[in-house]
Amino acid sequence: MDVTCGPQYEFGPFRLEPDQHLLVRAGQPVKLSPKAFELLVLLVRNSGQLVTMDQIMEALWPDSFVEEANIPVLISFLRKVLGDHEDAPYIQTVPKKGYRFTSAARLAGPVEPPPSASPAMSVFSRKRAVIPALALLIPVLGNGGLLYLPGLAGPAHPRSPTLAQSEARPQ
């Protein structure tokens, strides 16, 4: 199963993965509000280009009436998170126009998660280990034998009898 899709960007010590809603700095996730993340993605995807206030409003709040005063608040928050400095800013203000992402954002290749990180893979791996073990037990049981494996197919109903209880009942 391919978990990664869509473009990913790198700039400075950061990796931006829009499809996973993830910003990573030096291997550690950075917490951003949804709107701050959307704004960062918009700026990074248009790196080096002026993104006007109208474009930001349309992208972040397409069907809502929101004051433009929200944008500088989000920009200020992003600057703090990114560690923006006056001598090397990531985000440049273009007075009365909008903002520009000034760092060179480059497309990055996908990072594959390790196989143990995927729950689907761990379940699949366990099933692959159980099936050969069952194949070894079939000749031992012979015809008509009953094999009870608790927990293999999922939790049993609390009132369902165990193998020992079934054998103890008079017929």
N, C-alpha and C positions, 0 to 999 in steps of 0.2 A: 504494500500500500504506500503510495507516494504522499507524504505529508506536506512536503514543500511544493509550492506552486507560485507562479507570479514572480515579478522582479523583486530583488532585494538590493539594498543600497548600503554602501559603506562610506563613511566620512569620519575623519579623525579616528578616535577610539571607538566609534559607534557603528553598529549594524542595525539597519532598519528593515524589518520584515512586515510589510503592510498586510499581507494575507493572514499572518498569524497574530496581528495586532501586538507586535513586540518590538521594543527598542532595547538593544543590549549594549552595555558599555563594559569593555574588557571582560566579556563572558558573563556579566551579571545583568539581569533584567532591570530596566528602569521603569518606575511607575509613572504613568501619564493618564490624565483624564481622557475620556473618549474624544472630546472636541480638540484638546491639545494635540492628541495623536493624529487626528484627521488633518489639522493645520500643518503639523510637521510633515506629514506625507505629501500634502499639496505643495509645500515649499520645496521639499527635496526633489519631487518629480519635475519641478520647474526650476531646478538649480541654475543659478546665473540669470534667470529671467525675472522681470518685475511681475509680481502677483498683486493685482489691484485689490482694493478694499471690496469692490463689487464682486470680483471673482471669489474672494474668500467668503463673503456673505452667501453667495449662491452655492458654493460647495459645502459649507458647514451647516447652513440653515436654509435649505432650498424652499421650503413651504412655510416659513415662519417669519414673523416680524421680530427682529432682534436689533437692539441698538449696536451701532458700530463700536461703541465703547468697550464691548466685550473682546474685541480683537486685540487691542493693546494689552489687556490683562493676560490673555493667552500667550501673546508674544513674550511678555515679561516672564511668565512662568517657564516657557521654553528656554529662554536665555539663561535662567537660573539652572535649570536641569542640565543644559548642554555645557554650562561653564563658560558662557559667552564673555569675552573680554573686549574692551574697546580697541586694543591693538590687533586682535584677530577675531572679529565677530563671525558667528555662523549666520546670523540674521541681520541684515542691514535694513534700516528704515529709510524709505524714500518718502520724504515729507509730503503730506496731503495726497499721496498716490497709493502707497501700499508697502510691500516688503519684498526683499530679495534674499534667497538663500545663497550665501557667498562661498561657502566651502565647496570644494570639488567633491561632489557625490558621485561615486562610480558604482556601476552595476556589479553585484557580487554573485558568485555562484551559489547554488543551494547548499545548505549544510544538512546532511542526512543525520537523523537522530540514530543513536546506537540501537541495535535490535532489542535490547532489554527495555528500552524506553517506551516501546509500543505495547500496550496491553494485549492487542490482538495477536501479536507475535508470540508473547509469552504463553497464552492459552494454546496457540497452535503448536508450539514447541512441546508443551506438556502432553498434548494429545499424540504427537508423533512418538513420544517416549512410551506411552501407555499401550498403544496398539501392538507393538512387537511383544510386549510382556503378555498381553492377552493371547496372542498367537501361540506362545509357549504353553499356556495353561490349558488350551483346548484339548490337546491329546491326553493330558492327565485326567481331565474330567470324564472323558469317554462319552458314550451316548446316554442321553437322559440326565446327565449331571446338571446341577444347578449352581450357577456362579453368582454370588452376591458381592457387589463392590460398592460399599457405602460411599456416597459423595462423588462418585465418578460422573454420574449423569445429573448431578445437582442435589440439593438437600432433599431428603425424603420428608414426606408428610409426617408430623409428630405421631399420628395414630397408626401409621403403616407398620405392620409387624416386621420384625427382623427375621432372618433365616432361622435362628434358634427358636424363636417364638412360633414360627410356622410349623416347624418339625415337632414341637412339644404339644400342639393341639391334637385332640383325638379326631380321627376322620370318620 
